[in-house]
Each structure stands twice: as structure tokens, then as C-alpha cells.
Amino acid sequence: MMGRSSTDAANILIEATGIDISPEEFNDRVNKIKVEIFKRAQLLPGAEKLIRHLYRHEIPMAIATSSIRPFFEIKSYQHKALFSLFGDNITCGDDEELEEAKPSPQIYLLAKKRLGLPSVSNSECLVFEDAHNGVKSGFNAGMKVVWIPDYRFCTDSDIPADLHGAHKAIPSLLDFKPEEYGLPPYDN
């Protein structure tokens, strides 16, 4: 369900399980559980190193997450200093300018627009994604996508040969090599 709107996810689960509940009631119950889980959210291994590296080298960065703003705030609370490096460049799934959820490219196109870099082509943008729909979204935006599959929610057999359009799939951000994408190499 990663990368889908909560309404879409609720409808899929209700249909698949046949439970007698409205999507709204389902989401209310799930959201209470999510809050408790999100309070314990941890960074992906290698995320802090990558973010600080890009920031140090003045590479523009943005976050484009399907999470609604309140959930993003809960997830990122333990890492406020790190996420402050993004400034205001955070676009969430409940943003008033968004009309479509991933796999629509809209969230990535909006995040890029907000960076204020009109001379940068979409193909020069690099997306890091952990969800199928996010990979498709970045691909649909014409951006290069590095997929870090979340193996809690998929297996190797779920990863198709075409990688859903991802440029590359890596097991962890620890395996990312910035120089492969024209970025400064890590300062080991």
C-alpha cells in the first residue's frame, strides 16, 4: 500500500478482505495505530550520510512524500535537525496543490517547481524511492529514479526486470555512489 493515498489503500483493503466498514472509519482506526508506529520511525541506513553530503555540496534537495503533513511531522520529529536541511522544500501527499497521488508524477513535478530551478531539466533530477508507486511517479516525471526496495513490504520476486522504470535498484542507501550520477563523491 506504500505510495498510495490512504483512501485508495483503504478501498483496496476493504475490497480484498470483505470487511464491513467505511473507508473513513477504517482510516480513523488505522491512523491511531500509525501515529504510535510513526513516533518510532528511524532513518534508512545511509540516509543521514547522503543528506548531509548533498547539503554540504550545495546540491538542491526536496522531499516528495505521499505521507500527509501531520504524519510526516511525526515521522521526522526525532530527526528535526537533519530534516531542517531541506528548508521549506517538503511536499506532502495532502498538499493543496496536489490533485493526484503517486504514481502520478505531480508530486515530483511540484517539488521540483518549488526548488525554483527552471533551468534544470527533469532528467537531471534524481529521485530516491522505496515504494513501487513512487518509482513509477518519478519515472513518469521523467526523472532518474534510484529504488531502495523496502523488503518489509516486498520480496526480490516483486522486483520486475524493468524495475518499474527505476534507473537502478540498490539494497540500501549505503550502496549509493553519488559519482555515478555526476555528484561529488563521498569524502571518506
KOLSE-285060 format. One record per residue (C-alpha): residue in one letter; x, y, z. Coordinates in pm, 1 decimal, padded with zeros to 6 digits, always signed. Last residue first. Layout:
# KOLSE-285060
<A <X Y Z>>;
...
# end
This chain:
# KOLSE-285060
<N <+03555.7 +00917.1 +00308.8>>;
<D <+03453.3 +01241.4 +00138.7>>;
<Y <+03167.1 +01093.4 -00063.6>>;
<P <+03187.7 +01151.0 -00435.7>>;
<P <+03059.7 +01478.9 -00584.9>>;
<L <+02751.3 +01422.3 -00799.9>>;
<G <+02751.9 +01322.3 -01166.6>>;
<Y <+02512.5 +01034.0 -01109.9>>;
<E <+02765.9 +00751.5 -01071.9>>;
<E <+02967.8 +00994.4 -00855.0>>;
<P <+02698.7 +00975.9 -00586.1>>;
<K <+02759.6 +00604.1 -00516.6>>;
<F <+02463.0 +00459.0 -00329.9>>;
<D <+02531.2 +00128.4 -00152.0>>;
<L <+02474.0 +00270.0 +00197.7>>;
<L <+02139.8 +00387.9 +00061.2>>;
<S <+02046.6 +00019.9 +00080.6>>;
<P <+01962.0 -00279.4 -00139.4>>;
<I <+02009.9 -00085.6 -00463.6>>;
<A <+01776.8 -00063.8 -00761.7>>;
<K <+01878.7 +00139.3 -01066.2>>;
<H <+01731.5 +00367.9 -01328.4>>;
<A <+01385.0 +00287.9 -01198.0>>;
<G <+01117.7 +00231.8 -01462.0>>;
<H <+00911.6 -00019.4 -01265.2>>;
<L <+01239.1 -00206.9 -01206.6>>;
<D <+01221.6 -00329.7 -01571.1>>;
<A <+01326.1 -00678.9 -01458.8>>;
<P <+01045.5 -00680.6 -01204.0>>;
<I <+01103.7 -00655.5 -00828.9>>;
<D <+00829.9 -00849.2 -00651.3>>;
<S <+01037.8 -01170.0 -00671.1>>;
<D <+01307.2 -00999.6 -00463.3>>;
<T <+01048.9 -00957.5 -00189.4>>;
<C <+00819.5 -00671.8 -00099.7>>;
<F <+00678.2 -00492.0 +00204.8>>;
<R <+00941.9 -00543.4 +00473.8>>;
<Y <+01190.6 -00558.6 +00188.4>>;
<D <+01161.5 -00184.6 +00136.0>>;
<P <+01303.9 -00154.2 -00211.9>>;
<I <+01569.1 +00119.5 -00245.9>>;
<W <+01490.6 +00241.6 -00594.6>>;
<V <+01709.5 +00503.8 -00755.9>>;
<V <+01499.7 +00702.4 -01001.4>>;
<K <+01617.5 +00933.2 -01275.7>>;
<M <+01343.5 +01184.3 -01356.5>>;
<G <+01099.0 +01194.6 -01646.5>>;
<A <+00805.1 +01273.5 -01417.7>>;
<N <+00652.1 +00934.5 -01506.6>>;
<F <+00974.7 +00771.6 -01382.8>>;
<G <+00948.3 +00956.5 -01051.8>>;
<S <+00585.1 +00851.5 -01015.7>>;
<K <+00656.0 +00491.4 -01118.2>>;
<V <+00924.6 +00467.8 -00851.4>>;
<G <+00686.5 +00623.2 -00600.8>>;
<N <+00417.6 +00372.2 -00693.2>>;
<H <+00654.5 +00081.9 -00631.2>>;
<A <+00775.1 +00218.8 -00295.9>>;
<D <+01123.5 +00284.5 -00152.9>>;
<E <+01218.4 +00583.8 -00363.2>>;
<F <+01519.7 +00809.8 -00417.8>>;
<V <+01466.2 +01055.2 -00704.0>>;
<L <+01743.1 +01224.9 -00901.2>>;
<C <+01671.3 +01528.8 -01114.8>>;
<E <+01873.3 +01593.9 -01431.5>>;
<S <+01607.5 +01423.9 -01646.5>>;
<N <+01354.1 +01675.5 -01516.9>>;
<S <+01555.6 +01955.5 -01673.2>>;
<V <+01721.2 +02219.5 -01455.0>>;
<S <+01675.1 +02570.2 -01599.9>>;
<P <+01354.2 +02622.4 -01402.4>>;
<L <+01530.7 +02575.9 -01066.9>>;
<G <+01294.6 +02726.3 -00811.8>>;
<L <+01301.9 +02434.4 -00568.2>>;
<R <+00924.1 +02470.3 -00557.8>>;
<K <+00898.2 +02359.7 -00920.5>>;
<K <+01096.5 +02044.2 -00841.8>>;
<A <+00862.7 +01953.8 -00554.4>>;
<L <+00561.3 +02020.3 -00779.0>>;
<L <+00697.9 +01797.6 -01056.1>>;
<Y <+00771.6 +01526.3 -00802.8>>;
<I <+00420.8 +01541.4 -00655.0>>;
<Q <+00254.8 +01552.7 -00998.7>>;
<P <+00424.2 +01248.7 -01149.8>>;
<S <+00107.7 +01041.1 -01099.5>>;
<P <+00208.1 +00708.8 -00947.8>>;
<K <+00158.2 +00865.6 -00689.9>>;
<A <-00139.8 +01069.9 -00579.8>>;
<E <-00334.0 +01316.0 -00793.6>>;
<E <-00469.3 +01668.0 -00737.9>>;
<L <-00179.3 +01816.3 -00548.6>>;
<E <-00176.0 +02193.3 -00493.6>>;
<E <-00342.2 +02166.6 -00151.2>>;
<D <-00062.9 +01941.6 -00023.3>>;
<D <-00208.8 +01628.5 +00139.3>>;
<G <+00056.8 +01397.0 -00003.1>>;
<C <+00341.4 +01605.9 +00133.6>>;
<T <+00584.9 +01843.0 -00036.5>>;
<I <+00895.2 +01940.1 +00159.8>>;
<N <+01130.9 +02206.0 +00025.5>>;
<D <+01072.2 +02454.5 +00307.7>>;
<G <+01423.8 +02406.2 +00442.3>>;
<F <+01558.8 +02067.2 +00335.2>>;
<L <+01845.5 +02091.2 +00585.9>>;
<S <+01578.3 +02120.7 +00858.6>>;
<F <+01522.1 +01748.9 +00804.0>>;
<L <+01854.7 +01672.2 +00971.6>>;
<A <+01792.5 +01897.2 +01270.2>>;
<K <+01439.3 +01764.1 +01314.0>>;
<H <+01544.0 +01397.6 +01324.1>>;
<Q <+01330.5 +01265.6 +01610.7>>;
<Y <+01031.7 +01458.4 +01471.7>>;
<S <+01060.9 +01318.3 +01117.5>>;
<K <+00791.4 +01051.5 +01141.7>>;
<I <+00556.0 +01273.2 +01347.3>>;
<E <+00594.5 +01568.2 +01109.7>>;
<F <+00543.7 +01338.8 +00808.1>>;
<F <+00226.6 +01206.4 +00969.0>>;
<P <+00088.3 +01557.9 +01019.5>>;
<R <+00186.0 +01655.5 +00662.0>>;
<I <+00015.7 +01361.4 +00488.6>>;
<S <+00253.6 +01091.8 +00375.5>>;
<S <+00281.9 +01050.9 -00001.8>>;
<T <+00625.4 +01209.1 +00024.4>>;
<A <+00812.1 +01448.6 -00203.6>>;
<I <+01118.9 +01573.2 -00015.1>>;
<A <+01344.5 +01829.6 -00174.8>>;
<M <+01715.1 +01879.9 -00227.6>>;
<P <+01935.4 +02131.0 -00409.7>>;
<I <+02302.4 +02019.8 -00412.4>>;
<E <+02500.9 +02266.6 -00203.1>>;
<H <+02798.5 +02030.4 -00157.0>>;
<R <+02749.0 +02022.7 +00220.7>>;
<Y <+02375.5 +01967.8 +00167.9>>;
<L <+02433.9 +01672.9 -00064.5>>;
<H <+02675.9 +01514.0 +00182.7>>;
<R <+02447.5 +01581.9 +00481.0>>;
<I <+02155.7 +01416.5 +00302.5>>;
<L <+02363.1 +01117.1 +00189.9>>;
<K <+02519.3 +01049.9 +00531.8>>;
<E <+02181.5 +01087.4 +00702.5>>;
<A <+02013.1 +00846.8 +00461.9>>;
<G <+02281.1 +00574.9 +00478.9>>;
<P <+02067.6 +00329.4 +00674.6>>;
<L <+01704.2 +00436.6 +00636.2>>;
<L <+01610.1 +00680.2 +00908.9>>;
<Q <+01405.4 +00554.3 +01200.2>>;
<A <+01036.5 +00596.0 +01275.3>>;
<R <+00940.6 +00533.7 +01640.3>>;
<K <+00672.6 +00804.6 +01660.3>>;
<F <+00546.2 +00670.5 +01327.3>>;
<I <+00428.0 +00347.1 +01491.1>>;
<E <+00216.7 +00523.5 +01753.7>>;
<V <+00070.0 +00763.1 +01498.7>>;
<K <+00003.0 +00476.4 +01258.4>>;
<I <-00215.1 +00295.6 +01512.3>>;
<K <-00445.5 +00594.0 +01552.3>>;
<N <-00441.8 +00640.4 +01175.5>>;
<V <-00558.0 +00282.3 +01117.0>>;
<R <-00875.1 +00331.3 +01319.9>>;
<D <-00963.4 +00660.2 +01151.4>>;
<N <-00868.8 +00515.1 +00811.7>>;
<F <-01109.6 +00223.4 +00850.2>>;
<E <-01386.9 +00455.2 +00967.1>>;
<E <-01335.5 +00675.2 +00660.4>>;
<P <-01307.4 +00381.8 +00419.0>>;
<S <-01640.9 +00251.4 +00551.9>>;
<I <-01650.6 -00082.5 +00729.4>>;
<D <-01792.4 -00426.4 +00658.6>>;
<I <-01481.2 -00633.2 +00594.0>>;
<G <-01461.2 -00803.4 +00255.3>>;
<T <-01087.7 -00858.3 +00286.7>>;
<A <-00977.0 -00757.4 -00063.3>>;
<E <-01245.6 -00490.1 -00105.8>>;
<I <-01175.2 -00331.9 +00231.9>>;
<L <-00800.4 -00347.9 +00169.8>>;
<I <-00824.0 -00185.7 -00175.0>>;
<N <-01064.9 +00083.7 -00054.1>>;
<A <-00845.1 +00164.8 +00244.5>>;
<A <-00532.5 +00191.9 +00026.7>>;
<D <-00707.2 +00424.5 -00218.2>>;
<T <-00834.1 +00641.4 +00068.1>>;
<S <-00492.4 +00648.3 +00234.9>>;
<S <-00332.0 +00766.2 -00089.1>>;
<R <-00090.5 +00517.0 -00236.3>>;
<G <+00291.6 +00516.0 -00216.5>>;
<M <+00307.5 +00219.1 +00015.4>>;
<M <+00000.0 +00000.0 +00000.0>>;
# end
